[in-house]
């Protein structure tokens, strides 16, 4: 027995394909050339999340970090764990264009520059234009880079928007003894080759239909640089855009000149740096980012909030929204944990 499945996307496009009874939804989608974003395929990461609009289905395994009990009641599902038992329709909160590629590309990047932008942060500039094909990615997504001279790979968000010449930027935290950090500090040379896989991840700028609140922790700023580059290229989005940028010390703030320039190209842009451990001469905002949110602003109008940073920062903001009963705020986030090696 077979059924008919419809996939609808945030850009208004709908795709139809057949599926066998009780078949895993992801398997049927991939067989029919619909490459839903995925990472783990084990029901843990939540990357392939969607929502069932109609039809009967079951799920094999869903980690509670990927979907909460409330998510399940709203018929949210993981494509990699969903078995379909009738004709069904599913909605995905991203554009259909994200599904067109056969999967992450593997390509070669050439080191063009390593730019120190704070005592503990560098921007790695790569030229990946050798094959002449533009790398398509959505601002906010990431690439997995192989550290030259090793088998190790590290993941970094793109710090710029896609471009025809494949000039790529990655904001990298320089750890005391990290694999990529040691390469950047000790032996990186102009002309080095770095292999990368991209694009990866489901954190990216969606269609904008309400004010935006971006919250970056540390090098989580990288994803927002790409998003802001995109908004600047469009001449804005018709809504206010706020960027909160949290770091420990003022010296850790980076790309502030670039950020300030967005105000000239994105109407309604506002930048709010927040230092958690300020020196006596710091005159700006300090403490935790949530201390500088005004609940009345969120209640006065719906907002979309994007978070990218360490898990404690993401969890604290999620808890703040829950404590303030701001259920109407749409939340998108990416947690990252810095490797110790």
Rosetta blueprint (number, residue, H / E / L):
1 X L
2 X E
3 X E
4 X E
5 X E
6 X E
7 X E
8 X E
9 X E
10 X L
11 X L
12 X L
13 X L
14 X E
15 X E
16 X E
17 X E
18 X E
19 X E
20 X E
21 X L
22 X L
23 X L
24 X E
25 X H
26 X H
27 X H
28 X H
29 X H
30 X H
31 X H
32 X L
33 X L
34 X L
35 X L
36 X L
37 X L
38 X L
39 X L
40 X L
41 X L
42 X L
43 X L
44 X L
45 X L
46 X L
47 X L
48 X L
49 X E
50 X E
51 X E
52 X E
53 X E
54 X E
55 X L
56 X L
57 X E
58 X E
59 X E
60 X L
61 X L
62 X L
63 X L
64 X L
65 X L
66 X L
67 X L
68 X L
69 X H
70 X H
71 X H
72 X H
73 X H
74 X L
75 X L
76 X E
77 X E
78 X E
79 X L
80 X L
81 X L
82 X E
83 X E
84 X E
85 X L
86 X L
87 X L
88 X E
89 X E
90 X E
91 X E
92 X E
93 X L
94 X L
95 X L
96 X H
97 X H
98 X H
99 X H
100 X L
101 X L
102 X L
103 X L
104 X L
105 X E
106 X E
107 X E
108 X E
109 X E
110 X E
111 X E
112 X E
113 X E
114 X E
115 X E
116 X E
117 X E
118 X E
119 X L
120 X L
121 X E
122 X E
123 X E
124 X E
125 X E
126 X E
127 X E
128 X L
129 X L
130 X L
131 X L
132 X L
133 X L
134 X L
135 X L
136 X L
137 X L
138 X L
139 X L
140 X L
141 X L
142 X E
143 X E
144 X E
145 X E
146 X E
147 X L
148 X L
149 X L
150 X L
151 X L
152 X L
153 X E
154 X E
155 X E
156 X E
157 X E
158 X E
159 X L
160 X L
161 X L
162 X L
163 X L
164 X L
165 X L
166 X L
167 X E
168 X E
169 X E
170 X E
171 X E
172 X E
173 X E
174 X L
175 X L
176 X L
177 X L
178 X L
179 X H
180 X H
181 X H
182 X H
183 X H
184 X H
185 X H
186 X H
187 X H
188 X L
189 X L
190 X L
191 X L
192 X L
193 X E
194 X E
195 X E
196 X E
197 X E
198 X E
199 X E
200 X E
201 X L
202 X L
203 X L
204 X L
205 X L
206 X L
207 X L
208 X L
209 X L
210 X L
211 X E
212 X E
213 X E
214 X E
215 X E
216 X E
217 X E
218 X H
219 X H
220 X H
221 X H
222 X H
223 X H
224 X H
225 X H
226 X H
227 X H
228 X H
229 X H
230 X H
231 X H
232 X H
233 X H
234 X H
235 X L
236 X L
237 X L
238 X L
239 X L
240 X L
241 X E
242 X E
243 X E
244 X E
245 X E
246 X E
247 X E
248 X L
249 X L
250 X H
251 X H
252 X H
253 X L
254 X L
255 X L
256 X H
257 X H
258 X H
259 X H
260 X H
261 X H
262 X H
263 X H
264 X H
265 X H
266 X L
267 X L
268 X L
269 X E
270 X E
271 X E
272 X E
273 X E
274 X E
275 X E
276 X L
277 X L
278 X L
279 X L
280 X L
281 X L
282 X L
283 X L
284 X L
285 X E
286 X E
287 X L
288 X L
289 X H
290 X H
291 X H
292 X H
293 X L
294 X L
295 X H
296 X H
297 X H
298 X H
299 X H
300 X H
301 X L
302 X L
303 X E
304 X E
305 X E
306 X E
307 X E
308 X E
309 X E
310 X L
311 X H
312 X H
313 X H
314 X H
315 X H
316 X H
317 X H
318 X H
319 X H
320 X H
321 X H
322 X H
323 X H
324 X L
325 X L
326 X L
327 X L
328 X L
329 X L
330 X E
331 X E
332 X E
333 X E
334 X E
335 X E
336 X L
337 X L
338 X L
339 X L
340 X L
341 X L
